[in-house]
C-alpha cells in the first residue's frame, strides 16, 4: 500500500499542472469508460502479483 501512495504522489509532486489537466480529462470520461480503465488496472495488478509471487 505504501508503494501505491508513493507512485500516486509522484506525478502531482513533479508536475502539478500536467496532473491537473490529466485529472480534468479523467473527470470528463463516462462511467463505462472509467469502469473499463478500472478493470484494466485491476487485472494488470493481479497479473503483476501473480507474476511476482
Backbone as a chain_set.jsonl record, in Angstrom:
{"seq": "XXXXXXXXXXXXXXXXXXXXXXXXXXXXXXXXXXXXXXXXXXXXXXXXXXXXX", "coords": {"N": [[0.824, -1.199, 0.0], [1.987, 1.199, 0.731], [3.77, 1.644, -1.369], [2.008, 2.145, -3.457], [0.969, 4.619, -2.654], [3.281, 6.182, -2.859], [3.77, 6.042, -5.632], [1.37, 7.171, -6.603], [1.593, 9.758, -5.6], [3.724, 10.814, -6.951], [3.412, 12.062, -9.57], [1.715, 14.444, -9.112], [3.492, 15.82, -7.487], [5.834, 16.221, -9.03], [4.919, 17.411, -11.464], [2.529, 19.407, -11.201], [0.753, 20.905, -12.839], [0.4, 19.408, -15.25], [-0.673, 17.12, -14.105], [-3.077, 18.104, -13.099], [-4.419, 18.818, -15.502], [-4.649, 16.273, -16.672], [-6.232, 15.014, -14.738], [-8.585, 16.53, -14.978], [-9.359, 15.732, -17.543], [-9.893, 13.052, -17.043], [-12.119, 13.306, -15.396], [-14.039, 13.924, -17.265], [-14.672, 11.596, -18.55], [-16.96, 8.932, -19.322], [-19.039, 6.85, -17.179], [-18.853, 4.168, -17.987], [-16.425, 4.15, -19.41], [-14.643, 4.783, -17.34], [-15.017, 2.541, -15.717], [-13.988, 0.569, -17.411], [-11.236, 1.292, -17.564], [-10.666, 1.017, -14.867], [-11.058, -1.734, -14.572], [-9.007, -2.671, -16.261], [-6.779, -1.751, -14.803], [-7.102, -3.212, -12.435], [-6.902, -5.897, -13.367], [-4.294, -5.792, -14.429], [-2.808, -5.324, -12.1], [-3.368, -7.707, -10.682], [-2.203, -9.6, -12.397], [0.49, -8.803, -12.22], [0.971, -9.291, -9.475], [0.576, -12.064, -9.432], [2.639, -12.832, -11.162], [4.937, -11.964, -9.827], [4.819, -13.343, -7.439]], "CA": [[0.0, 0.0, 0.0], [2.87, 2.361, 0.783], [4.299, 1.851, -2.712], [0.928, 2.763, -4.236], [0.935, 6.029, -2.278], [4.467, 6.822, -3.449], [3.542, 6.154, -7.08], [0.271, 8.122, -6.809], [2.023, 11.106, -5.251], [4.853, 11.228, -7.78], [3.032, 12.988, -10.641], [1.348, 15.785, -8.639], [4.666, 16.468, -6.908], [6.768, 16.596, -10.1], [4.307, 18.289, -12.464], [1.133, 19.602, -10.796], [-0.067, 21.397, -13.957], [0.06, 18.256, -16.092], [-1.538, 16.24, -13.332], [-4.401, 18.736, -13.04], [-5.039, 18.668, -16.826], [-4.997, 14.858, -16.828], [-7.351, 14.739, -13.84], [-9.784, 17.127, -15.578], [-9.763, 14.865, -18.656], [-10.47, 11.843, -16.45], [-13.453, 13.66, -14.913], [-14.959, 14.016, -18.393], [-14.969, 10.257, -19.068], [-18.235, 8.355, -18.889], [-18.917, 5.787, -16.175], [-18.395, 2.953, -18.662], [-15.001, 4.287, -19.699], [-13.935, 4.68, -16.057], [-15.058, 1.136, -15.306], [-13.066, -0.162, -18.266], [-9.872, 1.564, -17.11], [-10.544, 0.395, -13.554], [-10.897, -3.171, -14.8], [-7.654, -2.881, -16.778], [-5.848, -1.573, -13.683], [-7.29, -4.346, -11.54], [-6.319, -7.085, -13.99], [-2.841, -5.602, -14.507], [-2.285, -5.534, -10.757], [-3.444, -9.135, -10.354], [-1.189, -10.293, -13.196], [1.789, -8.487, -11.619], [1.066, -10.012, -8.212], [0.744, -13.483, -9.762], [3.939, -12.998, -11.791], [6.0, -11.725, -8.845], [4.687, -14.243, -6.287]], "C": [[0.865, 1.259, 0.0], [3.439, 2.671, -0.597], [3.255, 2.51, -3.617], [0.863, 4.256, -3.928], [2.124, 6.798, -2.855], [4.248, 7.052, -4.937], [2.457, 7.186, -7.377], [0.701, 9.561, -6.524], [3.117, 11.656, -6.143], [4.466, 12.3, -8.8], [2.593, 14.353, -10.119], [2.53, 16.538, -8.023], [5.586, 17.008, -7.998], [6.159, 17.631, -11.051], [2.823, 18.512, -12.135], [0.227, 20.096, -11.928], [-0.515, 20.279, -14.875], [-0.913, 17.333, -15.376], [-2.957, 16.798, -13.288], [-5.124, 18.59, -14.381], [-5.493, 17.225, -17.055], [-6.212, 14.517, -15.975], [-8.647, 15.323, -14.394], [-10.287, 16.299, -16.761], [-10.415, 13.594, -18.133], [-11.89, 12.12, -15.964], [-14.484, 13.721, -16.033], [-15.308, 12.659, -19.001], [-16.324, 9.774, -18.551], [-17.979, 7.262, -17.852], [-18.383, 4.495, -16.794], [-16.902, 2.997, -18.967], [-14.171, 4.174, -18.424], [-13.902, 3.242, -15.563], [-14.079, 0.296, -16.114], [-11.62, 0.047, -17.813], [-9.629, 0.989, -15.715], [-10.326, -1.104, -13.671], [-9.494, -3.483, -15.321], [-6.611, -2.753, -15.664], [-5.905, -2.764, -12.737], [-6.636, -5.602, -12.104], [-4.798, -6.978, -14.101], [-2.186, -5.843, -13.152], [-2.288, -7.002, -10.375], [-2.405, -9.935, -11.119], [0.199, -10.038, -12.617], [1.996, -9.224, -10.298], [1.326, -11.494, -8.478], [2.151, -13.736, -10.313], [5.076, -12.862, -10.785], [5.96, -12.708, -7.665], [5.199, -15.635, -6.57]], "O": [[0.531, 2.256, -0.641], [3.577, 3.84, -0.957], [3.599, 3.346, -4.453], [0.717, 5.071, -4.84], [1.976, 7.94, -3.289], [4.514, 8.142, -5.444], [2.602, 7.989, -8.299], [0.202, 10.487, -7.163], [3.407, 12.851, -6.096], [5.124, 13.337, -8.884], [3.064, 15.362, -10.643], [2.555, 17.768, -8.042], [6.067, 18.137, -7.897], [6.812, 18.614, -11.402], [1.957, 17.871, -12.73], [-0.951, 19.74, -11.968], [-1.688, 20.209, -15.24], [-1.862, 16.828, -15.976], [-3.926, 16.051, -13.424], [-6.313, 18.272, -14.405], [-6.586, 16.985, -17.568], [-7.116, 13.815, -16.428], [-9.698, 14.69, -14.297], [-11.494, 16.174, -16.964], [-11.385, 13.109, -18.716], [-12.769, 11.269, -16.102], [-15.68, 13.583, -15.778], [-16.163, 12.587, -19.884], [-16.766, 10.169, -17.472], [-16.847, 6.811, -17.673], [-17.555, 3.811, -16.192], [-16.199, 2.001, -18.803], [-13.115, 3.541, -18.424], [-12.883, 2.777, -15.052], [-13.417, -0.587, -15.57], [-10.864, -0.917, -17.691], [-8.527, 0.531, -15.411], [-9.506, -1.676, -12.953], [-8.864, -4.444, -14.879], [-5.673, -3.547, -15.591], [-4.871, -3.263, -12.294], [-5.9, -6.293, -11.399], [-4.091, -7.963, -13.89], [-1.14, -6.486, -13.064], [-1.316, -7.495, -9.803], [-1.789, -10.846, -10.565], [1.006, -10.963, -12.529], [3.088, -9.729, -10.037], [2.181, -12.108, -7.839], [2.783, -14.736, -9.972], [6.075, -13.574, -10.883], [6.961, -12.881, -6.971], [5.153, -16.5, -5.696]]}, "num_chains": 1, "name": "protein.A"}
